[in-house]
Amino acid sequence: MQIRFISSRPADAAALVLPVGKAGIASLGDAGLESATAALVRGAAEGARFDGEPGTIAEIFVPQGNGAARVILLGTGSGTEQDLERAGGALTARFLTAGIPALVIDLSTLSTAGATAVARLLAAAEQRSWRHDVYRTRMPASARPTLERIEVVGAPEGIDAAWTDAKALTGGLALTRTLVSEPPNVLYPESFVERCRHLEELGVEITVLDEAAMRDLGMGALLGVSQGSVREAQLLTMRWNGKGEGDVDVAFVGKGVTFDTGGISLKPGAGMEDMKWDMGGAGAVAGAMKALALRKAKANVIGVCGLVENMPDGNAQRPGDIVTSMSGQTIEVLNTDAEGRLVLCDAITWVQRTHKPKTIVDLATLTGAMIIALGNEHGGLFANDDSLADELLAAGKATGDKLWRFPLSPAYDKLIDSPIADMKNIGGRGAGSITAAQFIGRFVEPEVRWAHLDIAGMVWADKPGVAWDKGATGFGVRVLDRFVRDQFEG
């Protein structure tokens, strides 16, 4: 779907959208409607009890020439960025498959909104139009998208820069959603890398370690997960030097298990197909790197994706195996389905030794326990630094990628001590998400600020959200982009 800015409202617009705030029906006088049309629209809105709540819609047909046109009232609530985002997503959700090829939004009724807020409304409209229909060869005409463009009249000053940033974020979200949605026979470690190659055209430096290179570096934890699969593991690194050559401001590390059977600790068959999105952390890292590159962020950022497939063949890792990580620490593998932390620990060790970042944020669909704790409303946040935790919480609140902080402490750390190795990869039944974070924390250097985002309940949705339909949400991209903007771009 295209979004275009135009200088004046077309006289023959077949579908005119007028944003209206709470109890803002009176603002229709600013919309340039003929008096009779305005009265009709006002009466219809009142009859439908339209009150301007964010995301609410009232649709009125009015005479136009020998036919009729639509006037669409779009509720924008109090006019906050969050309210406008909700409005933009609701607009596309209502009209994407409604048989209308174009909408015209007249912002004259939204004169108090700034460029950033308007860009967020429009970005949500575009993001909500994303679909993954590439494998659908038969689709009813009524289910096919018809909305091709939105034309915008009366955009505020500064919209060009704000829209450039919003478009960049939308591009990153689209990449993440596509990666998360692809089936596991199409998306596996090597093809994940190829899906990210186009970032080089945007100025992102890409390097890849294959299994032989990782074996030489001693990445026994990551390779242990991969050894049951015919698909070779990959360690993908994406570097964006927005400040030019120099120190890395922050490293993002993503768990990229492109399919997770659980290995020998096999998952139940029912629902296993969902495990194609167990690479959602790596997908979010890739999408964030694209967003940063598209908007030419003034920061130096490294994105690392540990890419593996966890399969149960005759060569697969067994419960009871002991592996040696790149850090030299040994791990007793009690459950092969607790594999994401094994991938992350070697990826984190590698990025510390190679690029020496002062701040690391890892993202992973790590534990089912996180879904039990938070459902599908928040991602879990763990951090060894209070200021870093506060920065990420603020970024999550501002963007809608909401996070909730959990504790770390030596008391939990004892739950993963092993009697025959340095640690075991699972604790007991309780505090499963916390002990997983404690495990990862053992591989973080003392001077490094580190946060772990457990996003198991957030990368895939069974019901539509503000700016996404059912399926891949793109969670993580927005919070990482905002975190970089707020903390590393002066």
C-alpha positions as CSV (number, residue, x, y, z in Angstrom):
1,M,0.0,0.0,0.0
2,Q,1.2,3.5,-0.9
3,I,0.9,6.6,1.2
4,R,1.1,9.9,-0.7
5,F,1.0,13.5,0.4
6,I,-1.0,15.8,-1.8
7,S,-1.6,19.6,-1.7
8,S,-5.4,19.7,-2.0
9,R,-8.4,17.4,-1.5
10,P,-9.7,15.9,-4.8
11,A,-13.2,17.1,-5.5
12,D,-14.3,13.7,-6.5
13,A,-12.8,11.7,-3.6
14,A,-14.9,8.6,-3.3
15,A,-13.8,7.9,0.3
16,L,-12.9,10.9,2.5
17,V,-11.5,10.3,6.0
18,L,-11.9,12.9,8.7
19,P,-10.0,12.4,12.0
20,V,-12.2,13.4,14.9
21,G,-11.1,13.5,18.6
22,K,-13.2,12.8,21.7
23,A,-16.5,14.8,21.5
24,G,-15.0,16.5,18.5
25,I,-18.0,16.4,16.1
26,A,-17.9,20.2,16.2
27,S,-14.6,20.1,14.4
28,L,-16.3,18.9,11.3
29,G,-16.9,22.6,10.5
30,D,-13.2,22.8,9.7
31,A,-13.4,20.0,7.1
32,G,-14.7,22.2,4.3
33,L,-17.9,20.2,3.8
34,E,-21.0,21.8,2.3
35,S,-23.4,22.8,5.0
36,A,-26.0,20.2,4.0
37,T,-23.4,17.4,3.9
38,A,-21.9,18.5,7.2
39,A,-25.3,18.4,8.8
40,L,-26.0,14.9,7.4
41,V,-22.6,13.7,8.6
42,R,-23.1,15.2,12.1
43,G,-26.5,13.7,12.4
44,A,-25.4,10.3,11.3
45,A,-22.5,10.4,13.7
46,E,-24.7,11.3,16.6
47,G,-27.2,8.6,15.7
48,A,-24.4,6.0,15.6
49,R,-23.2,7.3,19.0
50,F,-19.8,8.0,17.5
51,D,-17.7,9.7,20.2
52,G,-14.3,9.9,18.7
53,E,-12.7,7.2,20.9
54,P,-9.4,6.1,19.3
55,G,-9.9,3.6,16.6
56,T,-13.7,4.0,16.3
57,I,-15.2,4.5,12.9
58,A,-18.4,5.9,11.6
59,E,-19.1,5.6,7.9
60,I,-21.7,7.8,6.1
61,F,-22.8,7.8,2.5
62,V,-23.4,11.3,1.1
63,P,-24.6,12.5,-2.4
64,Q,-21.9,13.2,-4.9
65,G,-22.8,14.0,-8.5
66,N,-25.1,11.3,-9.8
67,G,-23.9,8.8,-7.2
68,A,-22.6,8.7,-3.6
69,A,-19.4,9.0,-1.7
70,R,-18.2,7.9,1.7
71,V,-17.4,10.2,4.5
72,I,-15.5,8.3,7.2
73,L,-15.1,9.6,10.7
74,L,-12.0,8.2,12.3
75,G,-11.8,8.5,16.1
76,T,-8.5,9.8,17.4
77,G,-9.2,10.1,21.1
78,S,-7.1,12.6,23.0
79,G,-4.7,13.0,20.0
80,T,-1.7,11.3,21.7
81,E,0.7,9.4,19.5
82,Q,-0.7,6.1,20.9
83,D,-4.3,7.2,20.1
84,L,-3.3,8.2,16.5
85,E,-1.5,4.9,16.0
86,R,-4.6,3.0,17.1
87,A,-6.7,5.1,14.7
88,G,-4.4,4.4,11.7
89,G,-4.4,0.7,12.3
90,A,-8.2,0.6,12.7
91,L,-8.6,2.5,9.4
92,T,-6.7,-0.1,7.4
93,A,-8.3,-3.0,9.3
94,R,-11.7,-1.8,8.3
95,F,-11.1,-0.9,4.6
96,L,-8.2,-3.1,3.5
97,T,-10.5,-5.6,1.8
98,A,-13.6,-3.4,1.5
99,G,-13.4,-2.9,-2.3
100,I,-12.1,0.6,-2.0
101,P,-8.9,1.3,-3.9
102,A,-8.0,4.7,-2.3
103,L,-8.7,6.8,0.8
104,V,-8.2,10.5,1.2
105,I,-7.4,11.7,4.7
106,D,-8.0,15.4,5.4
107,L,-6.0,16.5,8.4
108,S,-7.8,19.8,8.7
109,T,-9.8,18.4,11.6
110,L,-6.5,17.3,13.3
111,S,-4.7,20.6,13.3
112,T,-3.1,20.3,16.7
113,A,-1.2,17.0,15.9
114,G,2.5,17.3,15.2
115,A,4.5,15.7,12.4
116,T,5.6,12.7,14.6
117,A,2.1,11.9,15.7
118,V,0.7,12.1,12.2
119,A,3.5,10.0,10.8
120,R,2.7,7.4,13.5
121,L,-1.0,7.3,12.4
122,L,0.0,6.8,8.8
123,A,2.7,4.2,9.6
124,A,0.2,2.2,11.6
125,A,-2.1,2.3,8.6
126,E,0.6,0.9,6.4
127,Q,1.9,-1.6,8.9
128,R,-1.6,-3.0,9.4
129,S,-1.8,-3.7,5.7
130,W,1.1,-6.2,5.8
131,R,0.1,-9.7,4.9
132,H,1.9,-12.9,4.1
133,D,-0.2,-14.4,1.2
134,V,2.6,-15.8,-0.9
135,Y,1.5,-19.4,-0.4
136,R,-2.2,-18.8,-0.9
137,T,-3.1,-19.8,-4.5
138,R,-6.9,-19.8,-3.9
139,M,-8.4,-16.9,-2.1
140,P,-12.0,-15.6,-2.2
141,A,-12.3,-12.2,-3.9
142,S,-13.8,-10.8,-0.7
143,A,-10.6,-11.7,1.2
144,R,-8.2,-10.0,-1.2
145,P,-6.7,-6.6,-0.3
146,T,-8.1,-3.8,-2.5
147,L,-6.8,-0.7,-0.7
148,E,-3.9,0.4,-2.8
149,R,-3.1,3.9,-1.5
150,I,-3.9,6.6,1.0
151,E,-3.6,10.2,0.0
152,V,-3.0,12.8,2.8
153,V,-4.1,16.4,2.7
154,G,-2.9,19.1,5.1
155,A,0.1,17.3,6.6
156,P,1.9,19.4,9.3
157,E,5.2,21.0,9.0
158,G,8.1,18.6,9.4
159,I,6.2,15.6,8.0
160,D,8.9,14.7,5.5
161,A,11.5,13.9,8.1
162,A,9.0,12.2,10.4
163,W,7.6,10.1,7.6
164,T,11.1,9.1,6.5
165,D,11.8,7.7,10.0
166,A,8.3,6.1,10.2
167,K,8.8,4.4,6.8
168,A,12.2,3.1,7.9
169,L,10.6,1.5,10.9
170,T,7.8,0.0,8.8
171,G,10.5,-1.5,6.5
172,G,12.2,-3.1,9.4
173,L,8.9,-4.5,10.8
174,A,8.1,-6.0,7.3
175,L,11.4,-7.9,7.2
176,T,10.9,-9.3,10.7
177,R,7.3,-10.3,10.1
178,T,8.3,-12.0,6.8
179,L,11.2,-13.9,8.5
180,V,8.9,-15.0,11.4
181,S,6.1,-16.1,9.0
182,E,8.1,-18.2,6.5
183,P,7.7,-22.0,6.9
184,P,10.7,-24.0,8.2
185,N,11.3,-25.7,4.9
186,V,11.9,-22.3,3.3
187,L,13.6,-20.5,6.2
188,Y,16.6,-22.2,7.8
189,P,19.9,-20.8,8.9
190,E,21.5,-20.4,5.5
191,S,18.4,-19.0,3.9
192,F,17.9,-16.6,6.8
193,V,21.3,-15.2,6.0
194,E,20.4,-14.8,2.3
195,R,17.1,-13.0,3.3
196,C,19.3,-10.4,5.0
197,R,21.9,-9.9,2.2
198,H,19.9,-7.0,0.8
199,L,20.9,-5.0,3.9
200,E,24.3,-4.6,2.3
201,E,22.8,-2.3,-0.3
202,L,21.8,0.0,2.6
203,G,25.3,0.1,4.0
204,V,25.1,-2.7,6.5
205,E,28.3,-4.8,6.7
206,I,27.5,-8.5,6.8
207,T,29.8,-11.3,7.9
208,V,28.9,-15.0,8.4
209,L,30.6,-17.8,10.4
210,D,29.9,-21.3,9.2
211,E,30.1,-24.4,11.4
212,A,33.8,-25.0,10.7
213,A,34.7,-21.5,11.8
214,M,32.5,-21.8,14.9
215,R,34.1,-25.1,15.7
216,D,37.6,-23.6,15.5
217,L,36.4,-20.9,17.9
218,G,35.1,-23.5,20.4
219,M,31.4,-22.8,20.2
220,G,30.4,-26.1,21.5
221,A,27.2,-24.9,23.1
222,L,25.7,-23.5,19.9
223,L,26.9,-26.3,17.7
224,G,25.5,-28.9,20.2
225,V,22.1,-27.6,19.4
226,S,22.7,-27.8,15.6
227,Q,24.3,-31.2,15.4
228,G,21.0,-33.2,15.0
229,S,20.1,-31.2,11.8
230,V,21.1,-31.5,8.2
231,R,21.0,-27.7,8.1
232,E,24.3,-26.1,8.9
233,A,24.3,-23.5,11.7
234,Q,25.3,-19.9,10.9
235,L,26.4,-17.0,13.0
236,L,25.2,-13.9,11.2
237,T,26.7,-10.4,12.0
238,M,25.3,-7.2,10.7
239,R,27.1,-3.9,11.4
240,W,25.8,-0.4,10.9
241,N,28.4,2.3,11.3
242,G,26.2,5.4,11.5
243,K,28.9,7.4,13.2
244,G,31.7,6.1,11.0
245,E,34.5,3.9,12.2
246,G,34.8,3.7,15.9
247,D,33.6,1.9,19.0
248,V,30.3,-0.1,19.0
249,D,27.6,1.7,20.9
250,V,25.4,-1.4,21.5
251,A,25.2,-5.0,20.3
252,F,21.9,-6.8,19.7
253,V,22.0,-10.6,19.9
254,G,19.1,-12.7,18.7
255,K,18.1,-16.3,19.2
256,G,17.6,-17.8,15.8
257,V,16.2,-21.3,16.1
258,T,14.6,-21.6,12.7
259,F,12.7,-24.6,13.9
260,D,12.6,-26.2,17.3
261,T,11.4,-29.7,17.7
262,G,12.9,-29.8,21.2
263,G,15.5,-32.3,20.0
264,I,15.7,-35.6,21.9
265,S,13.6,-33.9,24.6
266,L,10.8,-33.8,22.0
267,K,8.0,-31.3,22.2
268,P,4.4,-32.5,22.1
269,G,3.1,-32.9,18.5
270,A,0.2,-30.6,19.0
271,G,1.2,-27.0,18.3
272,M,4.8,-27.9,17.2
273,E,4.2,-26.2,13.9
274,D,4.3,-22.9,15.8
275,M,8.0,-23.4,16.5
276,K,8.8,-21.9,13.1
277,W,8.8,-18.6,15.0
278,D,11.4,-19.7,17.5
279,M,13.7,-17.4,15.6
280,G,11.7,-14.3,16.5
281,G,14.6,-12.8,18.5
282,A,16.9,-13.0,15.5
283,G,14.1,-11.8,13.3
284,A,13.7,-8.7,15.5
285,V,17.5,-8.0,15.4
286,A,17.5,-8.2,11.6
287,G,14.4,-5.9,11.3
288,A,15.9,-3.4,13.8
289,M,19.2,-3.3,11.8
290,K,17.2,-2.6,8.6
291,A,15.2,0.2,10.3
292,L,18.4,1.8,11.6
293,A,20.0,1.6,8.1
294,L,17.0,3.0,6.3
295,R,16.8,6.0,8.5
296,K,20.6,6.4,8.6
297,A,20.8,6.3,12.4
298,K,23.7,8.2,13.9
299,A,24.9,5.2,16.0
300,N,27.3,2.3,15.6
301,V,25.3,-0.9,16.1
302,I,26.1,-4.6,15.8
303,G,23.4,-7.2,15.3
304,V,24.3,-10.9,15.8
305,C,22.0,-13.8,15.1
306,G,22.8,-17.3,16.2
307,L,21.0,-19.4,13.6
308,V,20.4,-23.1,14.2
309,E,17.8,-25.8,13.7
310,N,17.1,-28.1,16.6
311,M,16.3,-31.6,15.3
312,P,16.3,-35.2,16.8
313,D,18.3,-37.4,14.5
314,G,20.8,-40.1,15.4
315,N,23.5,-37.5,15.9
316,A,21.5,-35.2,18.0
317,Q,22.6,-33.9,21.4
318,R,21.4,-36.1,24.3
319,P,20.1,-35.2,27.7
320,G,23.1,-35.7,30.0
321,D,25.7,-34.5,27.5
322,I,28.3,-32.0,28.6
323,V,29.4,-29.3,26.2
324,T,32.1,-26.7,26.4
325,S,31.1,-23.2,25.5
326,M,33.3,-20.6,23.7
327,S,33.9,-19.0,27.1
328,G,35.4,-22.2,28.3
329,Q,32.6,-22.9,30.8
330,T,31.1,-26.3,30.7
331,I,27.4,-27.0,30.6
332,E,25.5,-30.1,31.5
333,V,22.6,-30.4,29.1
334,L,19.7,-31.9,31.0
335,N,17.0,-30.8,28.5
336,T,17.7,-30.4,24.8
337,D,14.6,-28.2,24.6
338,A,16.3,-25.6,26.6
339,E,18.4,-24.8,23.6
340,G,18.1,-21.1,23.1
341,R,20.3,-20.2,26.0
342,L,23.0,-22.5,24.5
343,V,22.9,-20.5,21.3
344,L,22.9,-17.1,23.0
345,C,25.8,-17.9,25.4
346,D,28.2,-18.5,22.5
347,A,26.9,-15.6,20.4
348,I,27.3,-13.3,23.4
349,T,30.8,-14.5,24.1
350,W,31.8,-14.0,20.5
351,V,30.5,-10.5,20.2
352,Q,32.2,-9.5,23.4
353,R,35.6,-10.8,22.3
354,T,35.3,-9.6,18.7
355,H,33.6,-6.2,19.0
356,K,33.9,-5.3,22.8
357,P,30.5,-3.5,23.1
358,K,29.8,-1.8,26.4
359,T,26.0,-2.6,26.1
360,I,24.4,-5.8,25.0
361,V,20.7,-6.5,24.6
362,D,19.7,-10.1,23.7
363,L,16.2,-11.1,22.4
364,A,14.8,-14.5,22.5
365,T,11.6,-16.5,22.4
366,L,13.2,-18.3,25.3
367,T,10.7,-19.8,27.8
368,G,7.1,-20.9,28.0
369,A,7.2,-19.8,31.6
370,M,7.3,-16.2,30.4
371,I,4.0,-16.7,28.6
372,I,2.5,-18.2,31.8
373,A,3.7,-15.1,33.7
374,L,2.9,-12.3,31.3
375,G,0.6,-13.8,28.7
376,N,0.7,-11.9,25.4
377,E,0.8,-8.4,26.9
378,H,4.4,-7.7,27.8
379,G,7.8,-9.1,27.0
380,G,10.0,-10.0,30.0
381,L,13.0,-7.8,30.8
382,F,16.0,-8.9,32.8
383,A,19.1,-6.6,33.3
384,N,22.3,-6.3,35.3
385,D,22.1,-2.5,35.3
386,D,19.2,-0.4,36.6
387,S,19.8,2.4,34.2
388,L,19.7,0.1,31.2
389,A,16.5,-1.5,32.4
390,D,14.9,2.0,32.8
391,E,16.0,3.0,29.3
392,L,14.4,-0.1,27.7
393,L,11.3,0.2,29.8
394,A,10.9,3.8,28.6
395,A,11.5,2.8,25.0
396,G,8.9,0.0,25.3
397,K,6.3,2.4,26.8
398,A,6.9,5.0,24.1
399,T,6.6,2.5,21.2
400,G,4.0,0.1,22.5
401,D,6.5,-2.8,22.6
402,K,5.7,-3.1,26.3
403,L,8.2,-4.7,28.7
404,W,8.0,-5.8,32.3
405,R,11.1,-6.2,34.5
406,F,11.9,-9.4,36.4
407,P,14.6,-10.0,39.1
408,L,18.0,-11.5,38.9
409,S,19.9,-12.6,42.1
410,P,22.5,-15.1,43.3
411,A,19.7,-17.0,45.0
412,Y,18.3,-18.0,41.7
413,D,21.8,-18.5,40.3
414,K,22.3,-21.5,42.6
415,L,19.4,-23.3,40.9
416,I,21.5,-23.9,37.8
417,D,24.7,-25.1,39.5
418,S,25.6,-28.6,38.3
419,P,27.4,-31.3,40.4
420,I,29.5,-32.4,37.4
421,A,29.9,-29.3,35.2
422,D,30.1,-25.5,35.7
423,M,26.3,-25.3,35.2
424,K,23.3,-27.1,33.9
425,N,21.0,-25.7,31.3
426,I,17.8,-25.8,33.3
427,G,16.8,-25.2,36.9
428,G,13.8,-26.7,38.7
429,R,10.1,-26.2,38.0
430,G,10.0,-22.7,39.6
431,A,11.3,-19.5,38.2
432,G,12.0,-20.9,34.8
433,S,12.4,-17.6,33.0
434,I,14.6,-16.2,35.7
435,T,17.0,-19.2,35.8
436,A,17.2,-19.0,32.0
437,A,18.3,-15.4,32.3
438,Q,20.7,-16.3,35.1
439,F,22.3,-18.8,32.8
440,I,22.9,-16.2,30.0
441,G,24.2,-13.7,32.6
442,R,27.1,-16.1,33.4
443,F,28.5,-15.3,30.0
444,V,28.4,-11.5,30.2
445,E,31.6,-9.8,31.2
446,P,31.5,-7.8,34.5
447,E,31.9,-4.4,32.9
448,V,29.2,-4.9,30.2
449,R,25.7,-3.5,30.7
450,W,23.4,-6.4,29.6
451,A,19.7,-6.9,29.2
452,H,17.8,-10.0,28.2
453,L,14.3,-9.7,26.6
454,D,12.3,-12.9,26.7
455,I,9.7,-12.2,24.0
456,A,8.1,-15.7,23.8
457,G,4.6,-14.4,24.1
458,M,5.0,-11.5,21.8
459,V,6.3,-12.4,18.4
460,W,3.2,-14.2,17.2
461,A,-0.5,-13.2,17.8
462,D,-3.6,-15.3,17.6
463,K,-5.7,-12.2,17.2
464,P,-5.2,-8.8,15.5
465,G,-3.5,-6.0,17.3
466,V,-3.1,-2.2,16.8
467,A,-0.9,-2.4,13.7
468,W,-0.8,-6.1,12.8
469,D,-3.2,-8.8,11.8
470,K,-3.1,-12.4,13.2
471,G,0.3,-13.8,12.9
472,A,3.8,-12.2,13.1
473,T,3.8,-9.0,15.1
474,G,7.4,-7.7,14.5
475,F,7.7,-7.2,18.3
476,G,11.2,-6.0,19.3
477,V,11.9,-3.8,16.3
478,R,10.3,-0.7,17.6
479,V,11.8,-0.9,21.1
480,L,15.3,-1.4,19.8
481,D,15.0,1.4,17.3
482,R,13.7,3.8,19.9
483,F,16.3,2.7,22.4
484,V,19.1,3.5,19.9
485,R,17.5,6.9,19.1
486,D,17.1,7.9,22.7
487,Q,20.4,6.7,24.1
488,F,23.0,6.7,21.4
489,E,22.0,9.4,18.9
490,G,22.9,12.9,20.2
